[in-house]
Amino acid sequence: MSHSANSNPENRARKMRTLIISILVLLFISPLANASWTEYTTVRYMDLDGDLADEIIIEAKHGAGSNHYIEDMRIFKDNYPKLELIFTIRTLDSYFGLEANNNYNIISDVKFTEQTTKNKGVRDIIVSSKKVYYKDDENRVVDKEDDLGVELFKWNGKTFVTNRTEGDIKSYKVDLDNDGNIEIITVEQSFDKLKDGSLVAIKGIIKVVDSQGGEVDNFSMPDRLEKVEFISLNKDGLKQIVAWSSGGVHYTNLAIYGYKNGKLYRIFENGSGCAILTDFNSVPPKIKVGIPKFEEKGWSYADEPDWEIWACDGKEFKRINE
């Protein structure tokens, strides 16, 4: 595909204008303006929809509450006099310090397919995600990596639409109640389809099913499920389901459920616009929920938050003072 249109003075001036607008969008319009800081921003240009006009690709690293930062990619179409957001993806979700159990980062690699005459110059977006665990959290010495899968996004004329559809299911085999019988836990992400064909995560459903696939019990999480883990809070062989989901700018939800006599029971559930820190290896296991401080101008996410401390008494988490 020819890109000679990108070399003329008019196009260079257009790029300068869109760069200025891009920075303004990032600083004043982007929902991430509520993040506590922005460390860097890069802007590049690429024709993604085959119309010989470059889209604007902005990548930035933002603070997202204490001891937590994210990197994201946003793609804008330049529809003068405004920029239109046509794609966004989180490329790194990272915690640092304090978290005994968060010794990994969730990382996504974004690639674009080549333009050809067959696809009329339209590029697909390929997002590969993984968990990276560390032997040494401070120096980020890699221990192992877990593949989280690949998603393909295609241009539908207005935006990029994922190939992931409602009904995607992951399953785990775990003996939750330590009775020698394996339970099957399924994790399903539900989506709502918008008018433009794009999908928005609305809730995740975690189910316990029997060996024939019949549902025994379930609980749900709001927005997009980020991870599901299985731990033993009391180190007694009984395992609990720990589910994390995210929504909004940097809002985090955490739920912990146990399983007994064929029923799920809630041990803990909370959410925060700041960080949620867990230390399940401490005695007793603890959870710290960040609470933003209220200042004259409103809620502040930039400062070190106040912390609610919750400790497990063997059956549930209760609020304590430290």
C-alpha positions in Angstrom: 0.0 0.0 0.0 1.3 3.5 -0.9 1.8 6.1 1.8 3.0 8.9 -0.3 0.2 11.1 1.1 2.0 11.1 4.4 5.0 13.0 3.1 3.4 16.2 1.8 3.4 19.4 3.9 -0.4 19.3 4.4 -0.1 15.9 6.0 2.8 17.0 8.2 0.8 20.0 9.4 -2.1 17.7 10.0 0.1 15.5 12.1 1.3 18.4 14.2 -2.2 19.5 14.8 -3.3 16.0 15.8 -0.3 15.7 18.1 -1.3 18.8 20.0 -4.9 17.6 20.1 -3.8 14.2 21.3 -1.9 15.7 24.2 -5.0 17.7 25.1 -7.1 14.6 24.9 -4.8 12.7 27.2 -4.5 15.5 29.7 -8.1 16.8 29.9 -10.5 14.5 28.2 -9.2 11.0 29.0 -10.9 9.3 31.9 -7.4 8.5 33.1 -7.0 12.1 34.0 -8.1 11.0 37.5 -5.0 8.7 37.8 -2.4 9.9 40.2 0.4 10.5 37.7 1.5 10.0 34.1 5.1 9.0 33.6 5.4 9.0 29.8 3.4 9.3 26.7 4.3 8.2 23.1 2.4 9.1 20.0 2.7 7.4 16.6 0.8 7.2 13.4 -0.4 4.3 11.3 -3.2 3.7 8.7 -5.3 1.0 10.2 -8.5 1.1 8.2 -7.1 1.4 4.7 -8.3 4.9 3.9 -4.7 6.2 3.4 -5.1 8.6 6.4 -3.1 7.7 9.6 -4.8 7.0 12.9 -3.2 8.3 16.0 -1.9 5.7 18.5 -1.2 7.0 22.0 0.6 4.8 24.6 1.0 6.0 28.2 1.9 4.9 31.6 -0.3 6.1 34.5 -0.4 5.9 38.2 -3.6 4.1 39.3 -3.6 4.4 43.1 -0.9 3.7 45.6 1.7 1.0 44.5 -0.1 0.3 41.3 0.3 1.6 37.7 -1.0 0.7 34.3 0.0 1.2 30.7 -2.6 1.5 28.0 -2.9 2.0 24.3 -5.6 4.3 22.7 -6.2 4.7 19.0 -8.0 7.8 17.7 -9.4 8.6 14.3 -8.9 12.2 13.2 -12.4 13.4 12.3 -11.7 17.1 12.2 -12.4 19.1 14.4 -12.3 16.3 17.0 -10.6 13.0 17.7 -12.7 9.8 17.8 -11.6 7.0 20.1 -11.9 3.8 18.1 -9.9 1.3 20.3 -8.4 1.0 23.7 -6.5 -1.8 25.5 -4.6 -2.1 28.8 -1.1 -3.4 28.0 0.3 -3.6 31.5 -1.2 -4.0 34.9 1.6 -3.8 37.5 1.8 -3.7 41.3 5.0 -2.9 43.2 5.9 -3.2 46.8 3.7 -4.4 49.8 1.9 -7.2 48.0 3.1 -10.6 49.0 0.8 -12.3 46.6 1.0 -9.9 43.7 4.5 -11.0 42.5 3.5 -10.9 38.8 2.5 -8.4 36.2 -0.3 -8.9 33.6 1.3 -7.9 30.3 -0.3 -7.6 26.8 1.7 -7.3 23.5 -0.1 -5.5 20.7 0.7 -6.1 17.1 -0.8 -5.0 13.8 -1.1 -7.2 10.7 0.3 -6.1 7.4 -1.7 -4.2 4.8 -2.4 -6.1 1.5 -4.5 -5.5 -1.6 -6.6 -8.5 -0.5 -7.6 -7.0 2.8 -7.9 -3.5 1.1 -5.3 -2.1 3.4 -7.2 -2.8 6.7 -5.0 -4.1 9.5 -6.2 -6.4 12.3 -5.0 -5.9 15.9 -3.6 -9.0 17.6 -3.4 -8.8 21.5 -1.4 -11.5 23.2 -1.5 -11.5 27.0 0.4 -13.3 29.8 1.2 -13.3 33.4 4.9 -12.8 34.3 5.9 -14.1 37.7 9.1 -13.0 39.5 11.7 -14.7 41.6 12.8 -11.3 42.8 10.0 -8.8 42.9 12.2 -5.8 43.6 14.5 -6.4 40.6 11.9 -8.1 38.5 13.9 -11.3 37.9 11.5 -13.5 35.9 10.6 -16.9 37.3 7.9 -18.1 34.8 5.3 -17.0 32.4 1.7 -18.1 32.0 0.0 -17.6 28.6 -3.4 -15.9 29.0 -4.4 -16.2 25.4 -4.7 -14.2 22.2 -7.5 -12.0 21.0 -8.0 -10.8 17.4 -9.7 -7.4 16.8 -11.1 -6.6 13.4 -12.2 -3.3 11.9 -16.0 -3.1 11.3 -16.2 0.3 9.7 -16.5 2.2 13.0 -14.3 0.5 15.6 -12.3 -2.6 16.2 -14.3 -5.6 17.4 -12.9 -8.5 19.3 -13.5 -12.1 18.2 -14.2 -13.0 21.8 -17.9 -13.6 22.3 -20.3 -14.3 25.1 -19.9 -17.9 26.2 -16.1 -18.0 26.4 -15.5 -20.4 29.3 -12.4 -21.4 31.3 -12.6 -24.4 33.6 -10.5 -25.5 36.6 -10.5 -28.8 38.5 -10.0 -28.3 42.3 -10.9 -30.2 45.4 -12.4 -27.2 47.2 -13.8 -29.0 50.3 -11.0 -31.5 50.8 -13.3 -34.5 50.5 -11.3 -36.3 47.9 -13.7 -35.4 45.1 -12.7 -32.9 42.4 -15.1 -30.0 41.8 -15.2 -28.3 38.4 -15.2 -24.5 38.5 -16.1 -22.7 35.3 -15.4 -19.0 34.7 -17.4 -17.2 32.1 -17.2 -13.6 30.9 -20.5 -12.1 29.8 -20.6 -9.2 27.3 -23.2 -6.6 26.2 -23.1 -5.9 22.4 -23.3 -2.3 21.5 -25.0 -0.9 18.4 -21.6 -0.6 16.6 -21.0 -4.3 17.1 -18.4 -3.9 19.8 -18.6 -5.9 23.1 -18.4 -4.5 26.6 -17.7 -6.7 29.6 -20.7 -6.5 32.0 -20.0 -9.4 34.5 -18.1 -12.5 35.1 -19.8 -15.7 36.4 -18.0 -18.3 38.5 -19.8 -21.6 38.8 -19.3 -24.9 40.5 -20.6 -27.7 38.3 -20.8 -31.5 38.7 -19.1 -34.1 36.6 -22.1 -34.0 34.1 -21.9 -30.3 33.7 -24.9 -29.5 35.9 -24.6 -26.2 37.9 -24.3 -26.6 41.6 -23.9 -23.0 42.7 -22.5 -19.7 41.4 -21.5 -16.1 42.2 -20.9 -13.2 39.9 -18.4 -10.3 39.6 -19.0 -6.9 38.0 -17.3 -5.8 34.8 -14.3 -7.7 33.4 -12.9 -10.6 35.2 -9.1 -10.3 35.6 -8.2 -13.5 37.4 -9.4 -16.4 39.5 -7.2 -18.1 42.0 -7.5 -20.9 44.6 -6.0 -20.5 48.0 -6.2 -22.1 51.5 -6.6 -19.3 54.0 -6.2 -21.6 57.0 -3.7 -24.0 55.4 -6.2 -26.8 56.3 -6.7 -28.3 52.9 -9.9 -26.4 52.3 -9.5 -24.1 49.3 -11.2 -20.8 48.7 -12.0 -19.1 45.3 -10.4 -15.6 45.0 -11.8 -13.6 42.1 -10.7 -10.2 40.9 -12.4 -7.9 38.4 -11.9 -4.4 37.1 -14.1 -1.6 35.8 -13.9 2.1 35.1 -10.5 3.9 35.2 -8.8 1.8 37.8 -11.5 0.4 40.0 -10.8 -3.0 41.5 -13.2 -5.6 42.9 -12.2 -8.6 45.1 -14.4 -11.4 46.2 -13.5 -14.6 48.2 -15.8 -17.6 48.5 -15.6 -20.9 50.2 -17.5 -24.1 49.4 -19.1 -26.5 51.8 -21.9 -29.1 51.5 -22.5 -28.3 47.9 -22.9 -24.5 48.5 -20.8 -21.5 48.0 -20.5 -19.0 50.9 -19.1 -15.5 50.9 -16.0 -14.8 53.0 -15.1 -11.4 51.8 -16.2 -8.9 49.1 -15.1 -5.3 48.6 -14.0 -2.8 45.9 -11.8 0.3 45.7 -10.8 3.1 43.3 -7.4 2.8 45.0 -5.4 -0.4 45.4 -6.5 -3.6 47.2 -3.5 -5.3 48.8 -3.6 -8.9 50.0 -1.3 -10.9 52.2 -2.7 -14.4 52.5 0.5 -15.8 53.9 0.5 -13.7 57.0 -1.0 -15.0 60.3 -3.8 -14.1 60.2 -4.3 -13.5 56.5 -5.0 -9.8 55.8 -6.5 -7.6 53.1 -5.8 -3.8 52.9 -8.5 -1.8 51.0 -7.4 1.7 49.9 -9.8 4.6 50.6 -9.2 7.9 48.7 -8.8 11.0 50.9 -11.3 13.7 50.6 -9.9 17.2 50.1 -11.5 20.6 49.4 -11.5 19.9 45.6 -13.1 16.5 46.1 -11.8 12.9 46.4 -8.1 12.6 45.8 -6.5 9.5 44.3 -3.1 11.1 44.0 -2.1 10.9 47.7 -1.4 7.9 49.7 -4.9 6.6 50.6 -6.3 5.7 54.0 -6.4 2.0 54.5 -9.1 -0.3 55.8 -7.4 -3.4 57.3 -9.3 -6.7 57.3 -8.1 -9.9 59.0 -9.4 -13.4 58.7 -10.6 -15.0 62.0 -10.7 -18.5 60.4 -14.2 -18.1 59.0 -14.5 -14.5 57.6 -12.6 -11.2 57.3 -13.4 -8.6 59.9 -12.3 -5.0 60.1 -9.5 -4.4 62.5 -7.4 -1.4 63.7 -3.7 -1.3 63.3 
